[in-house]
Amino acid sequence: MSALELEWKLPAPPDAVFPAFAQPALIRRWFGAPPGCHRTHAPDPGALGQPYRVGLRDAAGRAFSQVGCIVEVDPGRFLALEMDWEGGPVPPGRTRAELTFHASEGGTRLELRQGPFTDDAARDAHRAYWEACLGRLARVVAGEAVPCFEEFWEESRGYVGPLAVAAYAVLAGLREAGAPKEAVAQVEDVLYAHLPRLREDTADVLGAVLQSRVEGGAS
């Protein structure tokens, strides 16, 4: 048996970091897939003790899931969850992950401890998973409006589609053009609110049109 111990520095105080663990609109920006995989269903931790499920696909397109629940919360200070995997590249086995938030030089020092793992391979797979997630989390709490391309996986039927490419290009273009952060966030909220409501055939047509305009504007 072994345990994972990891520290991560975040550029915001604990009270500003903790909402990213509680609000679904923020969670979906950073709580993602293991390296080489992508999500197909948004994580929503729900109430304390309520099971959650994150839909995922591996590099070959095979479906798998992360399952678990939040078991203990002290807002701004501590969070514990139990998690396991159904299929996929991460070795299965129910473990407990404890995250402790410490104020540190205007930011947060996040301590993560997880286990027990049956072997070092399972521990190392979870280390790679958390490092990928926490890297995105740092960008979210820093206030980036578009922290990662993966944001559009669900709303656009997968982030490799033309609608996702176009949506991301719009937001990234706004940011790079120097649009105010509040304006970019407002456009982002509108996209998140309405993209999932599109019929699949409508999404395909809209995505193709938007992508052609984006590509035409770049030429």
Buried (B, 14 or more C-beta within 10 A) or exposed (E): EBEBEBEBEBBBBBEBBBBBBEEEEBBBBBBBBBEEBBBBBBBBBEEEEEEBBBBBBBEEEEEBBBBBBBBEBEEBBBBBBBBEBEEBBBBBBEBBBBBBBEEEEEBBBBBBBBBBBBEEEBBBBBBBBBEBBBBBBBBBBEEBBBBBBBBBBBBBBBBEBBBBBBBBBBBBBBBEEEBEEEEBBBBBEEBBEEBEEBEEEEBBBBBBEBBEEBEEEEE
